[in-house]
Protein backbone atom coordinates (compact mmCIF):
# COMPACT_ATOMS: atom_id res chain seq x y z
CA UNK A 1 0.00 0.00 0.00
CA UNK A 2 2.65 2.49 1.07
CA UNK A 3 5.00 1.51 -1.71
CA UNK A 4 2.18 2.08 -4.17
CA UNK A 5 1.72 5.65 -3.00
CA UNK A 6 5.46 6.29 -3.11
CA UNK A 7 5.54 5.20 -6.75
CA UNK A 8 2.81 7.69 -7.70
CA UNK A 9 3.85 10.73 -9.67
CA UNK A 10 1.87 13.28 -7.68
CA UNK A 11 3.32 12.02 -4.40
CA UNK A 12 6.88 12.52 -5.59
CA UNK A 13 6.08 15.96 -6.95
CA UNK A 14 4.24 17.13 -3.84
CA UNK A 15 6.92 15.90 -1.50
CA UNK A 16 9.59 17.55 -3.65
CA UNK A 17 7.77 20.88 -3.54
CA UNK A 18 7.34 20.56 0.23
CA UNK A 19 11.02 19.71 0.62
CA UNK A 20 11.98 22.77 -1.40
CA UNK A 21 9.74 25.00 0.69
CA UNK A 22 11.16 23.57 3.92
CA UNK A 23 14.70 24.05 2.64
CA UNK A 24 13.81 27.56 1.58
CA UNK A 25 12.51 28.50 5.05
CA UNK A 26 15.57 26.94 6.65
CA UNK A 27 17.92 28.80 4.31
CA UNK A 28 16.07 32.05 4.97
CA UNK A 29 16.44 31.49 8.70
CA UNK A 30 20.16 30.74 8.52
CA UNK A 31 21.15 33.46 6.06
CA UNK A 32 18.92 36.20 7.45
CA UNK A 33 19.85 35.10 10.95
CA UNK A 34 23.52 35.64 10.23
CA UNK A 35 22.68 39.10 8.93
CA UNK A 36 20.70 39.92 12.06
CA UNK A 37 23.43 38.62 14.37
CA UNK A 38 25.99 40.76 12.56
CA UNK A 39 23.69 43.71 12.93
CA UNK A 40 23.38 43.16 16.68
CA UNK A 41 27.08 42.66 17.16
CA UNK A 42 27.92 45.81 15.32
CA UNK A 43 25.77 47.69 17.79
CA UNK A 44 27.28 45.73 20.74
CA UNK A 45 23.86 44.56 21.83
CA UNK A 46 23.22 41.24 23.49
CA UNK A 47 20.98 38.91 21.56
CA UNK A 48 19.23 35.58 21.98
CA UNK A 49 18.39 32.96 19.41
CA UNK A 50 14.65 33.36 19.97
CA UNK A 51 15.04 37.03 19.08
CA UNK A 52 16.85 36.12 15.87
CA UNK A 53 14.25 33.55 14.89
CA UNK A 54 11.37 35.92 15.47
CA UNK A 55 13.01 38.59 13.32
CA UNK A 56 14.37 36.38 10.55
CA UNK A 57 11.16 36.39 8.53
CA UNK A 58 10.26 40.03 8.97
CA UNK A 59 13.57 41.69 8.15
CA UNK A 60 13.52 44.45 5.55
CA UNK A 61 15.71 43.69 2.51
CA UNK A 62 16.46 40.11 3.58
CA UNK A 63 19.22 38.03 2.02
CA UNK A 64 16.66 35.32 1.39
CA UNK A 65 13.04 36.38 1.52
CA UNK A 66 10.83 33.60 2.86
CA UNK A 67 8.24 32.17 0.45
CA UNK A 68 5.36 34.00 2.08
CA UNK A 69 7.20 37.32 1.75
CA UNK A 70 7.63 36.69 -1.95
CA UNK A 71 3.97 35.73 -2.21
CA UNK A 72 2.97 39.00 -0.53
CA UNK A 73 5.19 40.94 -2.93
CA UNK A 74 3.65 39.07 -5.86
CA UNK A 75 0.15 39.90 -4.65
CA UNK A 76 1.14 43.53 -4.13
CA UNK A 77 2.61 43.91 -7.59
CA UNK A 78 0.10 41.84 -9.55
CA UNK A 79 -3.31 42.13 -7.95
CA UNK A 80 -3.15 45.38 -5.98
CA UNK A 81 -1.70 47.48 -8.78
CA UNK A 82 -3.63 48.41 -11.90
CA UNK A 83 -2.23 46.87 -15.07
CA UNK A 84 -1.13 50.20 -16.52
CA UNK A 85 0.86 51.12 -13.41
CA UNK A 86 4.64 51.01 -13.79
CA UNK A 87 4.88 49.00 -10.61
CA UNK A 88 2.64 46.25 -11.86
CA UNK A 89 4.50 43.10 -12.82
CA UNK A 90 1.80 42.36 -15.39
CA UNK A 91 2.76 45.60 -17.14
CA UNK A 92 6.42 44.55 -17.21
CA UNK A 93 5.64 40.98 -18.18
CA UNK A 94 3.63 42.23 -21.14
CA UNK A 95 6.59 44.35 -22.33
CA UNK A 96 8.85 41.31 -22.16
CA UNK A 97 6.23 39.14 -23.81
CA UNK A 98 5.95 41.52 -26.78
CA UNK A 99 9.61 41.34 -27.67
CA UNK A 100 9.75 37.61 -26.92
CA UNK A 101 6.91 36.83 -29.30
CA UNK A 102 8.16 39.12 -32.06
CA UNK A 103 11.67 37.69 -31.78
CA UNK A 104 10.32 34.17 -31.65
CA UNK A 105 8.24 34.70 -34.80
CA UNK A 106 11.17 36.25 -36.68
CA UNK A 107 13.55 33.57 -35.44
CA UNK A 108 11.23 30.76 -36.46
CA UNK A 109 10.78 32.29 -39.91
CA UNK A 110 14.53 32.76 -40.35
CA UNK A 111 15.20 29.27 -39.05
CA UNK A 112 12.74 27.66 -41.46
CA UNK A 113 14.02 29.68 -44.42
CA UNK A 114 17.63 28.77 -43.65
CA UNK A 115 16.70 25.11 -43.30
CA UNK A 116 14.84 25.12 -46.62
CA UNK A 117 17.84 26.73 -48.27
CA UNK A 118 20.23 24.26 -46.69
CA UNK A 119 18.17 21.26 -47.70
CA UNK A 120 17.68 22.37 -51.30
CA UNK A 121 21.06 23.87 -52.09
CA UNK A 122 24.35 22.02 -51.66
CA UNK A 123 26.41 25.21 -51.77
CA UNK A 124 24.40 26.77 -49.00
CA UNK A 125 24.75 23.65 -46.92
CA UNK A 126 28.50 23.39 -47.18
CA UNK A 127 29.15 27.12 -46.69
CA UNK A 128 26.46 28.00 -44.16
CA UNK A 129 25.95 24.94 -41.96
CA UNK A 130 29.32 25.08 -40.16
CA UNK A 131 28.69 28.73 -39.30
CA UNK A 132 25.16 28.09 -38.11
CA UNK A 133 26.62 25.66 -35.61
CA UNK A 134 29.55 27.89 -34.74
CA UNK A 135 27.20 30.82 -34.18
CA UNK A 136 25.85 29.04 -31.14
CA UNK A 137 29.20 28.45 -29.49
CA UNK A 138 29.53 32.24 -29.43
CA UNK A 139 28.03 33.63 -26.24
CA UNK A 140 25.90 36.04 -28.24
CA UNK A 141 23.85 36.91 -25.20
CA UNK A 142 26.90 38.87 -24.13
CA UNK A 143 26.45 41.38 -26.92
CA UNK A 144 22.75 41.81 -26.21
CA UNK A 145 23.35 45.07 -24.34
CA UNK A 146 25.49 46.39 -27.21
CA UNK A 147 22.83 45.75 -29.79
CA UNK A 148 20.34 47.58 -27.62
CA UNK A 149 22.66 50.54 -27.02
CA UNK A 150 23.86 50.79 -30.62
CA UNK A 151 20.41 50.58 -32.15
CA UNK A 152 19.29 53.10 -29.53
CA UNK A 153 21.99 55.46 -30.85
CA UNK A 154 20.38 55.41 -34.30
CA UNK A 155 16.94 55.95 -32.80
CA UNK A 156 15.71 52.39 -33.01
CA UNK A 157 14.36 51.72 -29.57
CA UNK A 158 11.57 49.75 -27.99
CA UNK A 159 10.70 46.28 -29.07
CA UNK A 160 12.90 45.78 -32.12
CA UNK A 161 16.41 45.57 -30.60
CA UNK A 162 15.19 43.13 -27.99
CA UNK A 163 13.37 41.12 -30.62
CA UNK A 164 16.56 40.87 -32.68
CA UNK A 165 18.35 39.25 -29.78
CA UNK A 166 15.48 36.86 -29.17
CA UNK A 167 15.52 36.07 -32.87
CA UNK A 168 19.22 35.26 -32.84
CA UNK A 169 18.79 32.88 -29.93
CA UNK A 170 15.71 31.14 -31.28
CA UNK A 171 16.61 30.59 -34.94
CA UNK A 172 19.26 27.96 -34.26
CA UNK A 173 17.20 25.11 -32.81
CA UNK A 174 14.63 25.64 -35.56
CA UNK A 175 17.22 25.51 -38.33
CA UNK A 176 18.88 22.37 -37.03
CA UNK A 177 15.63 20.53 -36.40
CA UNK A 178 14.05 21.59 -39.67
CA UNK A 179 17.12 20.62 -41.68
CA UNK A 180 16.78 17.20 -40.11
CA UNK A 181 13.00 17.07 -40.40
CA UNK A 182 12.81 18.11 -44.03
CA UNK A 183 15.03 15.15 -44.83
CA UNK A 184 13.15 12.75 -42.60
CA UNK A 185 10.47 11.89 -45.11
CA UNK A 186 9.91 8.23 -45.83
CA UNK A 187 11.99 6.89 -48.73
CA UNK A 188 8.91 5.07 -49.98
CA UNK A 189 6.95 8.31 -50.12
CA UNK A 190 9.82 10.06 -51.86
CA UNK A 191 9.88 7.36 -54.51
CA UNK A 192 6.13 7.61 -54.92
CA UNK A 193 6.52 11.35 -55.50
CA UNK A 194 9.23 10.60 -58.01
CA UNK A 195 6.97 8.22 -59.96
CA UNK A 196 4.28 10.90 -59.97
CA UNK A 197 6.90 13.20 -61.54
CA UNK A 198 6.31 15.76 -58.81
CA UNK A 199 8.20 19.04 -58.98
CA UNK A 200 10.50 20.12 -56.16
CA UNK A 201 7.83 22.56 -55.04
CA UNK A 202 5.19 19.84 -54.90
CA UNK A 203 7.50 17.48 -53.02
CA UNK A 204 8.15 20.23 -50.52
CA UNK A 205 4.55 21.18 -49.82
CA UNK A 206 2.99 17.73 -50.05
CA UNK A 207 5.67 15.63 -48.39
CA UNK A 208 8.65 17.30 -46.76
CA UNK A 209 6.70 19.99 -44.95
CA UNK A 210 4.64 17.29 -43.25
CA UNK A 211 7.55 15.07 -42.36
CA UNK A 212 9.21 18.08 -40.73
CA UNK A 213 6.31 19.10 -38.50
CA UNK A 214 7.09 16.89 -35.47
CA UNK A 215 10.68 18.14 -35.58
CA UNK A 216 9.52 21.71 -35.94
CA UNK A 217 7.39 21.63 -32.82
CA UNK A 218 10.05 19.97 -30.71
CA UNK A 219 12.40 22.78 -31.68
CA UNK A 220 9.79 25.51 -31.19
CA UNK A 221 9.59 24.62 -27.51
CA UNK A 222 13.33 25.14 -27.13
CA UNK A 223 13.20 28.26 -29.28
CA UNK A 224 10.52 30.07 -27.30
CA UNK A 225 12.32 29.44 -24.02
CA UNK A 226 15.50 30.81 -25.59
CA UNK A 227 13.61 33.81 -26.94
CA UNK A 228 12.37 34.65 -23.45
CA UNK A 229 15.90 34.48 -22.05
CA UNK A 230 17.06 36.75 -24.86
CA UNK A 231 14.34 39.30 -24.19
CA UNK A 232 15.05 39.38 -20.46
CA UNK A 233 18.80 39.77 -20.87
CA UNK A 234 18.26 42.44 -23.53
CA UNK A 235 16.27 44.44 -21.01
CA UNK A 236 19.11 44.58 -18.53
CA UNK A 237 20.77 47.72 -19.91
CA UNK A 238 17.56 49.55 -20.73
CA UNK A 239 16.76 50.09 -17.08
CA UNK A 240 14.00 52.62 -17.08
CA UNK A 241 12.08 51.33 -20.06
CA UNK A 242 10.57 48.43 -18.21
CA UNK A 243 10.31 44.71 -18.66
CA UNK A 244 11.08 41.83 -16.34
CA UNK A 245 14.82 42.16 -16.95
CA UNK A 246 14.84 45.77 -15.85
CA UNK A 247 12.92 44.79 -12.69
CA UNK A 248 15.68 42.27 -11.96
CA UNK A 249 18.38 44.89 -12.46
CA UNK A 250 16.73 47.65 -10.44
CA UNK A 251 15.93 45.14 -7.72
CA UNK A 252 19.58 44.15 -7.54
CA UNK A 253 20.78 47.79 -7.52
CA UNK A 254 18.50 48.84 -4.68
CA UNK A 255 18.73 45.59 -2.72
CA UNK A 256 15.01 44.90 -3.14
CA UNK A 257 15.27 41.14 -2.84
CA UNK A 258 11.53 40.55 -2.82
CA UNK A 259 11.28 42.42 -6.10
CA UNK A 260 13.96 40.22 -7.68
CA UNK A 261 12.27 37.04 -6.54
CA UNK A 262 8.86 38.22 -7.68
CA UNK A 263 10.19 39.15 -11.14
CA UNK A 264 11.98 35.81 -11.30
CA UNK A 265 8.85 33.86 -10.45
CA UNK A 266 6.77 35.78 -12.97
CA UNK A 267 9.34 35.11 -15.68
CA UNK A 268 9.39 31.42 -14.74
CA UNK A 269 5.61 31.33 -15.01
CA UNK A 270 5.72 33.16 -18.33
CA UNK A 271 8.29 30.70 -19.68
CA UNK A 272 6.37 27.62 -18.65
CA UNK A 273 3.08 29.01 -19.97
CA UNK A 274 4.65 29.74 -23.36
CA UNK A 275 6.16 26.26 -23.61
CA UNK A 276 2.88 24.74 -22.49
CA UNK A 277 0.98 26.68 -25.17
CA UNK A 278 3.33 25.42 -27.87
CA UNK A 279 2.93 21.84 -26.74
CA UNK A 280 -0.85 22.32 -26.73
CA UNK A 281 -0.78 23.44 -30.36
CA UNK A 282 1.63 20.62 -31.13
CA UNK A 283 -0.74 18.05 -29.67
CA UNK A 284 -3.73 19.36 -31.59
CA UNK A 285 -1.92 19.57 -34.91
CA UNK A 286 -0.14 16.27 -34.62
CA UNK A 287 -3.17 14.31 -33.48
CA UNK A 288 -5.06 15.69 -36.47
CA UNK A 289 -2.46 14.21 -38.77
CA UNK A 290 -2.46 10.84 -37.08
CA UNK A 291 -0.94 11.03 -33.66
CA UNK A 292 2.50 11.63 -32.26
CA UNK A 293 3.94 8.75 -34.18
CA UNK A 294 7.56 9.75 -34.59
CA UNK A 295 9.17 12.70 -32.92
CA UNK B 1 40.53 25.79 -70.02
CA UNK B 2 37.57 28.15 -70.05
CA UNK B 3 36.82 27.03 -66.53
CA UNK B 4 40.26 28.01 -65.30
CA UNK B 5 39.95 31.46 -66.87
CA UNK B 6 36.60 31.94 -65.17
CA UNK B 7 37.95 30.89 -61.78
CA UNK B 8 41.00 33.16 -62.06
CA UNK B 9 38.69 36.06 -62.91
CA UNK B 10 36.64 35.40 -59.80
CA UNK B 11 39.69 35.19 -57.55
CA UNK B 12 41.06 38.32 -59.23
CA UNK B 13 37.85 40.20 -58.50
CA UNK B 14 38.03 39.28 -54.83
CA UNK B 15 41.68 40.35 -54.68
CA UNK B 16 40.81 43.62 -56.41
CA UNK B 17 38.16 44.33 -53.79
CA UNK B 18 40.65 43.48 -51.05
CA UNK B 19 43.20 45.95 -52.46
CA UNK B 20 40.49 48.58 -52.84
CA UNK B 21 39.45 48.21 -49.22
CA UNK B 22 43.03 48.40 -47.97
CA UNK B 23 44.23 51.28 -50.15
CA UNK B 24 41.27 53.53 -50.84
CA UNK B 25 40.32 56.39 -48.55
CA UNK B 26 37.41 56.06 -46.16
CA UNK B 27 34.13 56.88 -47.86
CA UNK B 28 35.14 55.75 -51.32
CA UNK B 29 31.64 54.62 -52.26
CA UNK B 30 30.29 58.06 -51.49
CA UNK B 31 32.91 59.71 -53.72
CA UNK B 32 32.74 57.33 -56.69
CA UNK B 33 29.62 55.23 -56.58
CA UNK B 34 30.77 53.34 -59.69
CA UNK B 35 32.98 51.31 -57.36
CA UNK B 36 29.80 49.66 -56.13
CA UNK B 37 29.74 47.67 -59.38
CA UNK B 38 32.88 45.88 -58.25
CA UNK B 39 31.12 45.11 -54.99
CA UNK B 40 28.20 43.45 -56.78
CA UNK B 41 30.63 41.64 -59.08
CA UNK B 42 32.48 40.32 -56.04
CA UNK B 43 29.27 38.93 -54.55
CA UNK B 44 28.52 37.21 -57.84
CA UNK B 45 32.07 35.87 -58.03
CA UNK B 46 31.89 34.51 -54.50
CA UNK B 47 28.65 32.62 -55.11
CA UNK B 48 30.04 31.17 -58.33
CA UNK B 49 33.27 30.21 -56.61
CA UNK B 50 31.41 28.56 -53.74
CA UNK B 51 29.26 26.63 -56.21
CA UNK B 52 32.35 25.43 -58.03
CA UNK B 53 34.09 24.37 -54.82
CA UNK B 54 30.99 22.50 -53.67
CA UNK B 55 30.91 20.65 -56.96
CA UNK B 56 34.56 19.65 -56.51
CA UNK B 57 34.00 18.47 -52.94
CA UNK B 58 30.99 16.44 -54.06
CA UNK B 59 33.07 14.68 -56.67
CA UNK B 60 34.65 12.32 -54.15
CA UNK B 61 38.17 12.74 -55.49
CA UNK B 62 41.40 12.91 -53.56
CA UNK B 63 41.22 16.72 -53.37
CA UNK B 64 37.68 16.66 -51.97
CA UNK B 65 38.99 16.26 -48.44
CA UNK B 66 41.04 19.44 -48.78
CA UNK B 67 38.34 21.46 -50.45
CA UNK B 68 35.59 20.75 -47.95
CA UNK B 69 36.77 22.91 -45.03
CA UNK B 70 37.79 25.59 -47.54
CA UNK B 71 34.17 26.39 -48.42
CA UNK B 72 33.02 27.77 -45.05
CA UNK B 73 36.38 29.51 -44.66
CA UNK B 74 36.01 31.28 -48.01
CA UNK B 75 32.42 32.15 -47.16
CA UNK B 76 33.46 33.74 -43.87
CA UNK B 77 36.36 35.59 -45.44
CA UNK B 78 34.17 37.10 -48.13
CA UNK B 79 31.51 38.01 -45.58
CA UNK B 80 34.16 39.91 -43.60
CA UNK B 81 35.41 41.55 -46.80
CA UNK B 82 31.92 42.73 -47.70
CA UNK B 83 31.39 43.97 -44.13
CA UNK B 84 34.68 45.87 -44.18
CA UNK B 85 34.02 47.44 -47.57
CA UNK B 86 30.53 48.65 -46.65
CA UNK B 87 31.70 50.21 -43.38
CA UNK B 88 34.71 51.86 -45.00
CA UNK B 89 33.03 52.72 -48.27
CA UNK B 90 30.10 54.52 -46.74
CA UNK B 91 32.15 55.89 -43.81
CA UNK B 92 29.86 54.31 -41.20
CA UNK B 93 30.62 55.57 -37.72
CA UNK B 94 32.78 53.06 -35.78
CA UNK B 95 30.40 53.47 -32.84
CA UNK B 96 27.72 51.76 -34.86
CA UNK B 97 29.85 48.92 -36.12
CA UNK B 98 33.65 48.78 -36.26
CA UNK B 99 35.36 47.14 -39.21
CA UNK B 100 36.80 43.63 -38.81
CA UNK B 101 40.32 45.02 -39.14
CA UNK B 102 39.71 47.52 -36.32
CA UNK B 103 38.49 44.69 -34.13
CA UNK B 104 41.55 42.64 -34.98
CA UNK B 105 43.84 45.54 -34.08
CA UNK B 106 41.98 46.00 -30.80
CA UNK B 107 42.53 42.35 -29.97
CA UNK B 108 46.27 42.55 -30.61
CA UNK B 109 46.74 45.88 -28.85
CA UNK B 110 44.95 44.82 -25.67
CA UNK B 111 46.20 41.31 -25.13
CA UNK B 112 47.14 41.83 -21.42
CA UNK B 113 43.70 43.24 -20.55
CA UNK B 114 41.88 40.60 -22.52
CA UNK B 115 43.97 37.87 -20.95
CA UNK B 116 43.18 39.12 -17.44
CA UNK B 117 39.47 39.17 -18.30
CA UNK B 118 39.72 35.72 -19.78
CA UNK B 119 41.42 34.41 -16.64
CA UNK B 120 38.79 35.90 -14.36
CA UNK B 121 35.78 34.83 -16.38
CA UNK B 122 36.82 31.63 -18.07
CA UNK B 123 39.58 30.01 -16.06
CA UNK B 124 37.96 30.75 -12.70
CA UNK B 125 34.19 31.09 -13.00
CA UNK B 126 33.34 29.06 -16.09
CA UNK B 127 35.57 26.06 -15.43
CA UNK B 128 34.62 25.77 -11.75
CA UNK B 129 30.91 26.17 -12.41
CA UNK B 130 30.94 23.89 -15.43
CA UNK B 131 32.63 21.02 -13.64
CA UNK B 132 30.63 21.36 -10.45
CA UNK B 133 27.30 21.64 -12.24
CA UNK B 134 27.91 18.85 -14.72
CA UNK B 135 29.36 16.52 -12.10
CA UNK B 136 26.49 17.01 -9.67
CA UNK B 137 23.96 16.52 -12.47
CA UNK B 138 25.71 13.30 -13.41
CA UNK B 139 25.75 12.02 -9.83
CA UNK B 140 22.13 12.88 -9.08
CA UNK B 141 21.11 11.12 -12.30
CA UNK B 142 22.83 7.97 -10.96
CA UNK B 143 20.61 8.09 -7.90
CA UNK B 144 17.50 8.94 -9.87
CA UNK B 145 17.85 6.00 -12.22
CA UNK B 146 17.59 3.66 -9.24
CA UNK B 147 14.69 5.37 -7.49
CA UNK B 148 11.29 5.91 -9.09
CA UNK B 149 10.48 8.41 -6.39
CA UNK B 150 13.40 10.71 -7.18
CA UNK B 151 12.78 10.37 -10.90
CA UNK B 152 9.12 11.28 -10.61
CA UNK B 153 9.98 14.32 -8.55
CA UNK B 154 13.03 15.63 -10.37
CA UNK B 155 12.08 15.07 -14.03
CA UNK B 156 9.12 17.47 -14.08
CA UNK B 157 11.27 19.96 -12.18
CA UNK B 158 14.01 19.56 -14.79
CA UNK B 159 11.56 20.13 -17.63
CA UNK B 160 10.22 23.17 -15.81
CA UNK B 161 13.72 24.55 -15.30
CA UNK B 162 14.53 24.20 -19.00
CA UNK B 163 11.61 26.49 -19.81
CA UNK B 164 12.57 29.32 -17.48
CA UNK B 165 15.30 31.93 -17.78
CA UNK B 166 17.78 30.71 -15.17
CA UNK B 167 20.24 33.56 -15.81
CA UNK B 168 17.74 35.63 -13.85
CA UNK B 169 19.09 34.22 -10.61
CA UNK B 170 22.35 36.07 -11.26
CA UNK B 171 21.51 39.08 -9.03
CA UNK B 172 20.54 36.75 -6.19
CA UNK B 173 23.75 34.77 -6.49
CA UNK B 174 25.79 37.98 -6.56
CA UNK B 175 24.06 38.98 -3.33
CA UNK B 176 24.79 35.61 -1.69
CA UNK B 177 28.30 34.83 -2.88
CA UNK B 178 29.77 38.29 -3.37
CA UNK B 179 31.11 40.09 -6.42
CA UNK B 180 33.98 37.75 -7.23
CA UNK B 181 33.95 34.68 -9.44
CA UNK B 182 32.24 32.43 -6.88
CA UNK B 183 28.83 33.99 -7.57
CA UNK B 184 29.29 33.47 -11.33
CA UNK B 185 30.26 29.86 -10.75
CA UNK B 186 27.11 29.42 -8.67
CA UNK B 187 24.92 30.71 -11.51
CA UNK B 188 26.66 28.30 -13.89
CA UNK B 189 26.17 25.38 -11.52
CA UNK B 190 22.41 25.96 -11.49
CA UNK B 191 22.32 26.48 -15.26
CA UNK B 192 24.29 23.36 -16.13
CA UNK B 193 22.87 20.98 -13.56
CA UNK B 194 19.53 20.20 -15.19
CA UNK B 195 20.66 19.63 -18.79
CA UNK B 196 23.24 17.20 -17.47
CA UNK B 197 20.75 15.51 -15.16
CA UNK B 198 18.09 15.01 -17.85
CA UNK B 199 20.54 13.79 -20.47
CA UNK B 200 22.41 11.41 -18.18
CA UNK B 201 19.14 9.97 -16.94
CA UNK B 202 17.96 9.42 -20.50
CA UNK B 203 21.30 7.78 -21.29
CA UNK B 204 21.21 5.47 -18.29
CA UNK B 205 17.64 4.47 -19.12
CA UNK B 206 18.61 3.69 -22.70
CA UNK B 207 20.72 0.72 -21.59
CA UNK B 208 19.53 -2.34 -23.43
CA UNK B 209 17.67 -4.92 -21.36
CA UNK B 210 19.71 -7.60 -23.10
CA UNK B 211 22.94 -6.00 -21.95
CA UNK B 212 21.62 -5.87 -18.42
CA UNK B 213 20.71 -9.55 -18.56
CA UNK B 214 24.09 -10.42 -19.98
CA UNK B 215 25.80 -8.58 -17.13
CA UNK B 216 23.57 -10.48 -14.73
CA UNK B 217 24.54 -13.85 -16.17
CA UNK B 218 28.20 -12.85 -15.87
CA UNK B 219 27.50 -12.17 -12.17
CA UNK B 220 29.01 -8.73 -12.64
CA UNK B 221 29.49 -6.52 -9.65
CA UNK B 222 27.68 -3.19 -9.46
CA UNK B 223 30.84 -1.27 -10.25
CA UNK B 224 31.49 -3.52 -13.23
CA UNK B 225 27.97 -3.07 -14.54
CA UNK B 226 28.41 0.66 -14.26
CA UNK B 227 31.81 0.82 -15.92
CA UNK B 228 31.24 -1.70 -18.69
CA UNK B 229 27.59 -1.28 -19.57
CA UNK B 230 25.89 1.79 -18.15
CA UNK B 231 28.64 4.36 -18.56
CA UNK B 232 29.51 3.58 -22.19
CA UNK B 233 25.83 3.46 -23.13
CA UNK B 234 25.10 6.82 -21.56
CA UNK B 235 28.25 8.59 -22.79
CA UNK B 236 26.70 9.93 -26.03
CA UNK B 237 23.97 11.58 -23.97
CA UNK B 238 26.49 12.89 -21.46
CA UNK B 239 28.53 14.46 -24.24
CA UNK B 240 25.44 16.11 -25.68
CA UNK B 241 24.87 17.72 -22.30
CA UNK B 242 28.52 18.69 -21.93
CA UNK B 243 28.53 20.44 -25.30
CA UNK B 244 25.31 22.24 -24.48
CA UNK B 245 26.66 23.21 -21.06
CA UNK B 246 29.92 24.60 -22.43
CA UNK B 247 27.98 27.36 -24.21
CA UNK B 248 25.55 27.87 -21.36
CA UNK B 249 28.41 28.28 -18.90
CA UNK B 250 30.07 31.08 -20.85
CA UNK B 251 26.79 32.90 -21.31
CA UNK B 252 25.98 32.53 -17.62
CA UNK B 253 29.33 33.92 -16.51
CA UNK B 254 29.21 36.95 -18.79
CA UNK B 255 25.61 37.84 -18.00
CA UNK B 256 26.18 37.38 -14.26
CA UNK B 257 29.03 39.89 -14.48
CA UNK B 258 26.57 42.55 -15.62
CA UNK B 259 25.17 42.44 -12.09
CA UNK B 260 28.35 43.32 -10.30
CA UNK B 261 31.95 42.19 -10.48
CA UNK B 262 35.45 43.25 -9.50
CA UNK B 263 37.01 45.51 -12.15
CA UNK B 264 38.06 42.62 -14.35
CA UNK B 265 36.16 40.05 -16.38
CA UNK B 266 34.64 39.80 -19.84
CA UNK B 267 31.14 40.85 -18.82
CA UNK B 268 32.57 43.81 -16.92
CA UNK B 269 34.71 44.81 -19.92
CA UNK B 270 31.73 44.69 -22.25
CA UNK B 271 29.47 46.77 -20.03
CA UNK B 272 32.07 49.45 -19.23
CA UNK B 273 33.39 49.79 -22.77
CA UNK B 274 29.83 50.12 -24.08
CA UNK B 275 29.44 52.98 -21.63
CA UNK B 276 32.56 54.64 -23.08
CA UNK B 277 31.36 53.96 -26.64
CA UNK B 278 34.60 52.08 -27.18
CA UNK B 279 33.09 49.61 -29.59
CA UNK B 280 36.23 48.01 -30.99
CA UNK B 281 37.22 46.90 -27.50
CA UNK B 282 33.73 45.48 -26.92
CA UNK B 283 33.92 43.50 -30.11
CA UNK B 284 37.45 42.38 -29.25
CA UNK B 285 36.11 40.91 -26.01
CA UNK B 286 33.38 39.18 -27.95
CA UNK B 287 35.95 37.74 -30.34
CA UNK B 288 37.82 36.33 -27.35
CA UNK B 289 34.59 34.89 -25.96
CA UNK B 290 33.73 33.41 -29.33
CA UNK B 291 37.12 31.79 -29.65
CA UNK B 292 36.93 30.44 -26.10
CA UNK B 293 33.43 29.10 -26.72
CA UNK B 294 34.29 27.48 -30.04
CA UNK B 295 37.50 25.97 -28.72
CA UNK B 296 35.83 24.40 -25.70
CA UNK B 297 33.05 23.07 -27.89
CA UNK B 298 35.59 21.72 -30.36
CA UNK B 299 37.68 20.15 -27.60
CA UNK B 300 34.60 18.37 -26.24
CA UNK B 301 33.66 17.19 -29.72
CA UNK B 302 37.18 15.81 -30.24
CA UNK B 303 37.09 14.05 -26.89
CA UNK B 304 33.72 12.58 -27.79
CA UNK B 305 35.08 11.34 -31.10
CA UNK B 306 38.03 9.62 -29.44
CA UNK B 307 35.96 8.07 -26.64
CA UNK B 308 32.97 7.06 -28.72
CA UNK B 309 34.74 5.66 -31.75
CA UNK B 310 32.49 2.60 -31.47
CA UNK B 311 29.19 4.47 -31.52
CA UNK B 312 27.06 4.33 -34.71
CA UNK B 313 26.63 8.12 -34.84
CA UNK B 314 30.38 8.57 -35.23
CA UNK B 315 31.31 5.32 -36.96
CA UNK B 316 28.94 5.85 -39.86
CA UNK B 317 30.56 9.19 -40.73
CA UNK B 318 28.58 11.51 -42.98
CA UNK B 319 25.72 9.51 -44.35
CA UNK B 320 23.98 12.20 -46.37
Interface residues (C-beta under 8 A of the other chain):
Chain A: X6 X7 X8 X9 X11 X12 X13 X15 X16 X31 X63 X64 X122 X123 X126 X127 X128 X129 X130 X131 X134 X136 X137 X138 X139 X141 X142 X143 X145 X146 X149 X150 X153 X154 X183 X221 X225 X228 X229 X232 X233 X236 X237 X244 X245 X248 X249 X251 X252 X255 X257 X260 X261 X263 X264 X267 X268 X271 X272 X274 X275
Chain B: X47 X50 X51 X53 X54 X57 X58 X68 X71 X72 X74 X75 X76 X95 X96 X97 X148 X149 X150 X151 X152 X153 X154 X156 X157 X160 X162 X163 X164 X165 X167 X168 X169 X170 X171 X172 X174 X175 X176 X246 X247 X250 X251 X254 X255 X258 X259 X260 X266 X267 X270 X271 X274 X279 X282 X285 X286 X289 X290 X293 X294 X296 X297 X320
